[in-house]
Amino acid sequence: MVDNVIRNEYGEVVYMTNPTQPMLESAVPLATPQQVADWYLRSTRGEAGLAGNMMEGDPATHLESAQSHPMLTFQNEKDIGGTKVVVYQQTLMGLDVFGARIGMSLDGDSLAMTSLQSSAHGNVMIENTTAFSDTTETRPVRKSDLKKYLGFGLKGSDNIRIERQVIYRYEPEEREERHEHQGCIVDTTDIPALKEPDFDGLEKGKHYIADEVLFEAPLGKGQSPVNWRALVEPETGTVLYLRALVACATGMVFDRDPQTQTGANVSANSTNAQLNPFRTNQTLQGLVANTPQDLRGEFVHVTETQVPAQAPPTVGTPAGAFSYNAQTENFNAVNAYHNNDRLFRTMQDYGFNVQNYFNGTTFPVPVDARALGDDINAQAPGNTSGNGLRELRYGKLAAGQTIGIATSNRVCWHEFGHALLWDHVNSPNFGFAHSAGDALAAILNDPGTNEHDRFATFPWVLASVQGISRRHDRTIGSGWAWFGPNWNTQYGGEQVLSTTLFRLYRAIGGDASSLTGQRRAADWTAFLIFKAIGLLTSTTQFPEVYEGNLETADKTTTSFKGIPGGAVHKVVRWSFEKQGLFQPGAAPGQGNNVNTEGNPPAVDVYIDDGRGGEYQYQANHWSCQDMWVRRSADGGSAHEQPIVGQTNYMYVRVKNRGTQTAHAVRVDAYHALPGTGLAFPDDWQPMATASLPASGSIASGGSTIVGPFAFVPTQVGHECLLAIAQADGDAGNDTTINGTVPEHRLVPFDNNIGQRNVNPVLPSLRSLVQWFREHILWVRNPYKTVVVAKIEIQLPRFMRRLGWEMKVVSRGGTKFEMGPRETQKVVLQIEPGEQFEPELARKAISAGDDKINVVTHLDGEISGGMTYQLSFDTGKEEKPDREDEKPKDRPVVVSRRPTIEEILKILRGQISRSGRSPIRTIRLEFDFEDEFEMDELDEFDEFDDGFDTDA
């Protein structure tokens, strides 16, 4: 079943996930990704609207002529983070259909097809067949002819030639791109607009043979030349398409911008004395050893590619130090090496094969720290073929100052956004946004930031240049929705995209209090950005294509830094939904009028953990209130703490925030021995009632209760409950994770899943000391690496003020090291402080100051925890959601020790709680194994609303 199909204005499929899977039967073994992709594509052509396209090996007998029908020809194969992408180019008459490619994404292990991206045309009929030229030689073009084509001259144009012909579908609105965006930081160009087409019969959507005219020319006066492409109709000389193939945006370095480091009030106008303290000494990775040592490495080479000439520094030996003051050209050069080498090295650290990912780019990439002279700008121009990065260029950070813009690693990350695109879509831009460079700059610099304004994308530039306002907290209400008033295919789209992706980062841990959690979230988000771009095969107007690739990137990742993929794809979709995507009217060509959030999925069942089925960051994932326990299968909706060693029953409320009715809803139920750092599925076992269907369908906005699920807890004080809701069209992430995953990576990122850690036998204040005299908690390390565990304990404020403490008395105390997949027993013990009046405790509890929280951190990241809620009654139920659901049978409680005569009267039904009606239910609790001294218990009598054990 096809999960998702996106079509363009011509009705052509541009993206689909989970296309129909054919039976892989063939006369030859299907052993390679290309063989499997060929077979899938043959079977999917009709579904993708490409039935009239031929493939190599097709019988031609059913077609009039292979020359009259487009061909889908294998172009290349690439491995992007374990996902195989097989790319096909559409051709006709031996000419490439410009920009028309198909990318078949296959799971790297099973080779099952996961998605198809297509920019191929369903129907290709050439209007000017007489313009065809069979020459294969490069043809020079005179400057005067180029001027005639364009309608203006380009000073400094050079190397003008025609290397091939292509077939181009004419799109008037895409004929020319605004050139002012070509300066990534500041708009700098004086290129005039193209002259109007002089071609009778030229129509939108029709196909024309065009000469591809390639040349070099600067974007403006005094600027360095870049590569250009023009598609020119040969018989009329009409330019159908024009683009500049360029995009913008140990040594002492600024490893991070000064504002990110400390929030400092400095700028490019500051002195060396003010700026030098922000330098740090970093090992310059990847340098090729040389004497004297220059700034040439495996990935980048700081060199002079453009005027003005500014020779980069050298040191005497490979062990030398590139140490310079901040306001010097040498400092600029060292930063240019460090910050740009880090771009490629980060990808390598993430597990990407850099040479394979950038298969059209020649390494080392030239980097010129002064290529743009005194311009406040940066660029990432493409190579002569437009299928790879040519070089990286940087200018100044402020007029009149020496310090360069390459000192900002954020600006370098922005340029890298274009480098990522060149090799995969042959353009520096997505087609729906400028690039993902702003998002990378924001996300990778956010962990541990000390900026005053967390959402200023380029604070170092902003502090130095007036009028630069690029942000990643843009709101729909201010016009920044997908296809909203401020959206466009360049910087408007980039800020919408960076806001969207920053939301993803925040939701999966960027808003955590721990630096480890923030860094893990930043790495994971950047990894998905890289991989999803690598899965692209052409530019697209539809952000849904990239969103789909982000989901595919997650689902097809076997492991990233020891954590399996398949857990965050729902958060990806939600992040785009919150920015206005996925709704009628949110599409190219339908006007920039979107001003509301997008629609949720058609079916979206969830167990409410307090977030209404959404994915804002939530540290406590183990206290879902829409799961509750009853001691009997009575259908009650008020939570009762389960009793150890007896059958208890869990109920789950399932809701549907989708736009359509959810059918075939069911819930799978699990429980686990007490502990934190649990891994799914290894540490969880199905309940005695493992799965139950809902009694019916759930309408959009509706809910239902599923249960009872029988289970028997075995440990006093801590039991972990897990429920996973499923429905047709909305499976839980237990079906998409690619291995064993920590609970804190599974539960918060899938609203189908709820977790509630309960404490069998709720502690009353009277029994608190007894119960926590030696309370056991199991801490697990779900990772395959050594971690440091830390136990954080927080008592209610009123108890802390009176000197009460809880300690870890087992080996290692509150901090200890754990080996891979190791489990450690942690023993908690409470030490009483001053006695307190019952009224004080009652007031604190009624105000919500009633919880003992025990939280486990692994390498600084929250891995799980337990919340113990205090009350005065060991058998007391939590307050029901509605008054009419209050249980009718309540245990008898008295405020003093009853006499034997009173107990007998109660047993005979002669008195009630109110003294006016008979009692139907009574519970007496005795603890014969308790070693606690009776005189100690007497100290707590005044806090007890239940029976004493010696009554």
Buried (B, 14 or more C-beta within 10 A) or exposed (E): EBEBBBBBEEEBBBBBBBBEEEEBEEEEEBEEBBBBBBBBBBBBBEBBBBEBBBBEEBEEEEEEEEEEBBBBBBBBBBBBBBBBBBBBBBBBBEBBBBBBBBBBBBBBEEBBBBBBBBBBBBEBEBBBEEBBBEEEEEEEBEBEBBEEBBEEBBEEBEEBBBBBBBBBBBEEEBBBBEBBBBBBBBBBBEBEEBEEBEBEEBEEEBBBBBBBBBBBBBBBEEBBBBBBBBBBBBEBBBBBBBBBBBBBBBBBBBBBBBBBBBEBEBBBBBEBEBBBBBBEEBEBBBBEEEEEBBBBBBBBBBBBBBEEEBEBBBBEEEEBBBBBBBBBBBBBBBBBBBBBBBBBBBBBEBBBBBEEBBBBBEBBBBBBBBBBBBBBBBBBBBBBBBBBBBBBBBBBBBEEBBBBBBBBBBBBBBBBBBBBBBBBBBBBBBBBBBBBBBBBBBBBBBBEBEBEEBBBBBBBBBBBBEEBEBBBBBEBEEBBBBBBBBBBBBBBBBBBBBBBBBBBBBBBBBBBEBEBBBBBBBBBBBBBBBBBBBBBBBBBBBBBBBBBBBBBBBBBBBEBEEBBBBBBBBBBBBBBBBBBBBBEEBBBEEEBEBBEBBBBBBBBBBBBBEBEBBBBBBBBBBBBBBBBBBBEBEEBBBBBBBBBEEBBBBBBBBBBBBBBBBEEBBBBBBBBBBBBBBBBBBBBBBBEBBBBEBEEBBEBEBBBBBBBBBBBBEBBBBBBBBBBBBBBBBBBBBEBBBBBBBBBBBBBBBBBBBBBBBBBBBBBBBBBBBBBBEBBBBBBBBBEEEBBBBBEBEBBEBBBBBEBEBBBEBEBEBEBEBEEBBBBEBBBBBEBBEEBEBEEBBEBBEEEBBBBBBBBBBBBBBBBBBBBBBBBBBBBBBEBEEEEEEBEEBBBBBEEEBEEEBBEBBEEEEBEEEEEEEBEEBEEEEEEEEEBEEEEBEEBEBBBBBBBBEB
